[in-house]
Amino acid sequence: MKYNQIKDLYKTIFKSYDKPSLEEHIKKIIELDEFLPYSSTFFCVTNTQDLKFEFISKNFRTCLGLDPIEMKTNGMRYFWSRIHPDDIESWLKALNKLMEFTLGEISEENRKKANYTWNFRFKNAAGSYVNIVQNTTPLAFDSDGKPIIGLAHYTVLDPKIKMEITASAKLLNAQNEYETIYFDNFSQKLLSDGISNRERDVIRLLLLDYSSKLISEKLSISPHTVDTHRRNILKKLNVSSTGELIGMLKMNQHFI
């Protein structure tokens, strides 16, 4: 897919009419980056309206070997040019579906509590395509309630890991716990596609070593319901125990 085609589709997804100022917010994020350790994760402040990056953390070079100045100067055009060509169509479809879901299913009041995750393959400085999982929290919205500036965290994973392109949306509940409200797979269907959104939340909290009682409190459901979800998850994934489930999912967390 050519750059102009990507740009047209991308700008259609994020088409907006306002330009909110986040100068102070971004300034504090930049200050925080000075104190964060080097790791396999970097973050950016993305501006989907102007197709640029307001800030790129120092770990960008550490994770990918690329020049952050070049990415900031050339903006999203440079970023798109390094996404695997076979992933672009699915990635754009995932973004579009997430935006449609946000505008159609999440109230404007709740959009500031939302969190989005998707993945793709990205070419590093060595010319290898690594897996990237992007997790974005909106920071600002236009007059129609469309998220246009976000804080994006990118986790870089080994290229040998086989990852389908998926996208999900989560929303904070009254207990300040994220609940999955949307999930879709934009590649070949996974065995795990039969897992419901509620079961994904139970799995995610099991990975944090939460008990059924604590999970029930976090998700406002009964411990009995949690145990029913646990039995159904084991059956759907064809595993015999919660320990086996956790071991398997620690290697394949991208669909949670």
N, C-alpha and C positions, 0 to 999 in steps of 0.2 A: 504494500500500500504506500503511495507516494505521500510526501510531506503535506502537500496542499489538501489531499483527501483527509489525512489525519487531522489537520488543523480545522477543516470545515466541520468534521464530525465532532471533534472535541469542543469547539467553540459553540456548537449547537447544544451540546449537553450542558455546558456551563454558562450559556448566554445570560448576561446580567446587565443591570442598568445603573447600579450605584457603585461608588468607589469609596468604601469606608476607610478611615484612617486607623491604622493599628501601630503607629510609630512607637509609642511607649511600650506596648505589649511586646513587640518584636525586639526592642532594645533590651528588655529584661531577659528574653530568651537567649539573646546573644551573650549576655553577661553570664547566664547559667552554663552555657556551653564551655566556658573556660574551666569550670570545676568538674565537668563530667569526665569519667575515665574513657580511655580508648577501648572499643569493643567491636563486635560484629554488627552493631546497629548505628545508623546515623539518622539525623532528622533534618527536615527542611520546613520552612514556612512557604507554602505554595499559594500562588495567586492565579487562579484559574481564569480570571477575567482578562488580565494583562498577559497571560501566558508566560509568566516569569516566576523566579524563586526570590522571595524577599530575603531569605537567609538559608545558608547551607552549613551544617555543623562540621567540625574539624574531622570527624570520623569518616566523612565521605571519601577522602583520599586514602585513609587507612583500610577501609573496607573494599574499595574498588580500584585503587591505584590511579584514579583520575583526578584532574585538576578542577577543584571547586570553582575557581575563577572563570574557567572556560564554560562551565555549566551555568553559572550565574549570568555571565555575559550573553550567552546564546539562548538562555531560557529553555523553554519546554521543547523547542525544535531540536536542540541538542539531545535532550533526554529521550525524546521519541526515537531519534535515529539509532539509539543503542538498544532498544527493545527488540527482542527476537522477532523477525518478520512473521513467523508462524503464530505468534501470540497476539499481534496487534488487533486483529479483528475481534477476537474473543475478549480482549482487554477493554476495547471500546464498547462492546456490547454490555459487558459487566458494569462499566461506569454509567452507561445510559439507563440500564435497568435499576441501578441503585438510585439515580436521580429521579426516575419516574416513581419509584416506591416512596422516596422521601417526600416528594411534592404531593403524592396522592394519598399516602397512608400515615404520615407523621405530622401531627399538628405543628404549627409554627412555634408554639410555646415549648414543645418538646424537642425541637430540632437541635437546640443547644446542648441537649443531653445525649445526642446520638454519637455513635462511633462506627467507622466503616473499615472493612478489611478486604483486600484483594491481593492477587499475586501475578507475577509474570517473570520471564527470563530476561536478563540484562547483560550486555557485553561489558566486561571489565577491561582494564588497561592491557591485560595479557591476551585479549582477544577471545577469552572463554566466556560462555554464557552461564552466569550463576543465577540461582533462584532468588527472587526478592519478594518478601511479603511486606506489603505496605499497609500500615494502620493509620487512619486519618481521623482527627477530631476537628470539626468545624470551629473556626474562631470568629467569623463574621459572615453576615448574610445580606443579600440585597433586599429591596423593598418588597419583593415577592416571596421572601423567605427562602431563597435558594442559597445554599452554602457556596461561597466564592473564595474565601481565604481559609486555609486549614493548616494545622500542625501535623505533619506527616512523619511517621517513624518508619524506617526501612530496615528490615532484618535480612542480612545476606546469608543464604544457605548454600551448602555444597551442590555443585551442578549435577552430581550423580544421583541426587534425590529426585525421584519421579514425582512431579507435582502437577495435578490438573489445575486449570484456571478456575478458581471459585471466587465468590464475592459474598459478603455478609454484612448485615447491619445489626447493631446492638443498641439498646436504650436503657438508661439508668432507671431503676424502679424506686419505689419509696424507701427501700432498705439500702439505697446507694449501691446496688448490685446490677451489673449489666445483664440484660436478658436478650437473647437472640430473637429478632423480629423478622429477619429476612435471611435466606440463604439460597444460593443457586450455584450450579456447576455449569461452566460454559465450555468444558472440554468433554471428552468421553465420560459417560456416567460412571460414578464410583460405586463400589459395593455399599458404601455408607450413605448413598442417596436416600435410603429408606429411613434414616435417622431424622426424627422431628426436631424442630427448633428447641422445644423444651428439653428433649433428650441431649441436645448439644450443650445446653447450659448445665445439665447434671454432669455430663462428662467433663466439662471445663472445670467445675468445682471439685469433682473427684480427683482431677490432676493436681489440685491444690491441697489434697489430703483432707478435704472437708468430710465430716461425718454426715450420715443421712439426716440427723437432727439439725445440724447447722445448715445443710443445703435447703432443708424445708423452710427454715427461718429466712434465708436469703431470697428464696423464690416465692415465699408466701404460699406454700403448699404443704400438705401433711407428710410426715415421715413415711407413712404407708404408701403414699403416691410416689415418693422418691424411690422407695424400694421396688415398686412396680416398674418404674422407669429403668432402674438398674437391671432388672431381670430381662426386660425387653431389649435393652441395649446389647447385653451379652448374647441373646438369641439372634438378633439381627446381624451382629458382627461375627457370629460363630466362634465365640471364645468362651472358656469355661469358668473364668473367675475375674474378679475386679482387678486383681494383681496383673493378670495376663493382659487385660484391657488397657490398663495404665501403661504397661511396658510397650504395647503396640502403638498407642496413641502418642507417646512421647517422641516417636519417630515420624509421626504423621499428623501433627497438630494443625496443619493449614486448613483443614475442613471444619475445624471447630470455631 
